Amino acid sequence: MSTSGHHDDADCFMCGLERNEDANVVFRDPLWSGEMVPGYDVPGWFVLRVRRHAERITGLDEDELASFGRRARDLVAAITEATGAPATYLMAFGENHPHFHALVTARGEDVPAGRRSGDILRLRAERTDPEAAARLVPAVRRAYALLAGNGAHPLSV
């Protein structure tokens, strides 16, 4: 474990995101990070991950657990605000990358019925566009700062 308290396991893809370029990061606080992730760079897709290595939601400590809901709500709201998506999904699996994280995916009107709900994950192969995904980061960052900063969440009303 590093002196910052963040695990940096060379074998853990999610831990490796501590080195993610700042341009890909929506926010980072001592416990959580919201960011665009290489390999999952579909426009409107972001990952919310705990910054230290913790497997499954059951591996979260009390502070991480207590703050997860607020961070998830704020990131979902910011992505929804920035993309105008009629639906934004929050999914946690942890099989491929056993480090607690949630994939947040904006689902636009243009997504056909056969690619909605759980089938949205098929868009990873069909709609990867790193440049378009990166162009969304500043707008999501601004929306997150506004929504998380003042506690107002107009999208939840």
N, C-alpha and C positions, 0 to 999 in steps of 0.2 A: 504494500500500500504506500502511496506517495505521501509526502508531508502535508499535502492539501486534504488528505483524508479520502481521496478518490483512488479507487483501485485502477490500475492500468495493466490489465492482463493482455499480453500480446496475442493470446489466442481468442480473445473475446472481441467480436466485431463491434458491439455497442460500446465497450470501454475504449476502443480505438477512436471513437467519435470525439473524444476529448481533444483530439488533434484536428477536428473538422475546421475548415476555413471559416473565419468570422463572417464572411459574406453569406454563408449557408445557415447561420444561427439566427433564430427569431429571438430567443432569450436564453440566458443562463443565470441561475441563482445557485446558492451553495448546494442545493439538493437535486435540482431538476434542470434539464435542458430541452428546449424545443428547437428542432432543426430539420433542414432538408438533408436527406441521407443519400449518398451515392449508391446507385443500384435500385433505389426506390424513387427516382427523380421523375415522377409523373407530376405534371402541374397540379398543385393543390394538395399534394401528399407531404406530410411532415411526421416526424417521430417525436414523441414525448418520452424521454428516458430518464431514469434515475441515474445520477452521476457516479455513484459508487456501484461496484458490482454487487447486485442483489438478484437472486434468481426467484422468479415468480412473485406475485403480489404478497405471498406469505413471507418472502425474504425482506420486505421493507421494514425499517425500524419505525418507531412511533412518530417521529417528526416527518419522515417521508410519507407515511400512511396518512397522517393528518393533513398534509399539504397537497396530496395527489389530486383530490377532487377539484380543488380551486385551480390548480395548474391545468388540469384537463379541461375544465370549463372555459378558462380564459383562452387557451390555445384553440379549442374548437370554435369559440365565438370569434376570435381574430381571423381564423381561416375562412369562416363563413362570411364575415364582413368583407374581407379582401377579395374573395372570389365571387360573392353573390350566389353561391351554390344553394339550391333548395334543400339539400341534405348534406350533412357532414357526419361521417362515421368515425367512431372511436373503437378500435379493435385491439385486443391483447391476446397473443398466442404464446410466444416464447419457446416454441419448439426448435426453430432454426437458429435462433439467437437466444440462448438461455440467460438472459439479462433482462430484468423487468423493463419493459417499454410498451408503449401503445402506438399503433399506427393510426394517424388521423388522416382521413381521406375525404376531400370535398367531392361531391357527386353533382356534376352539372346537369342541366336539362338535356344536353346532347348525349348523355350516356344512355344507351338503349336498355330496355327492360331486362334483357339477358345478361347485363353487366351491372345490375344493381344489387343491393344487399351484399351477401357474401361473395357473389360473383364479381364484385368490383375488383377483387384481387387479380383477375385475369387482365385487367388494364395495365398491370405492371409490364407485361410483355408487349402489349399493343400500343401503349401511349407514352412510353418513356421519351422524354424530351428535356434533357438537362438544362438547355438554355431557357426554355419557356418556364421551367420550374424555378430556376434561379431568379428570373425576372419578378416572380411573385414574392420572394422573400422580403424585400423592403416594405411592401404594402402590408404583409402579415405582421412584420415587426412593428410598424406604426400602429396598426390596429391593436396589437397585443399591449403595447405600452399604454395606449389610451384606456382600453378595457380593464387591464389588470391594475393600472395606476390609480384609478378613481373609484373602483368598486362598482361602477355602473355597468350593467349588462343588458342593454336594450334588446338583445336577441333572445334573452331568456324570458322575456315578458310575454 
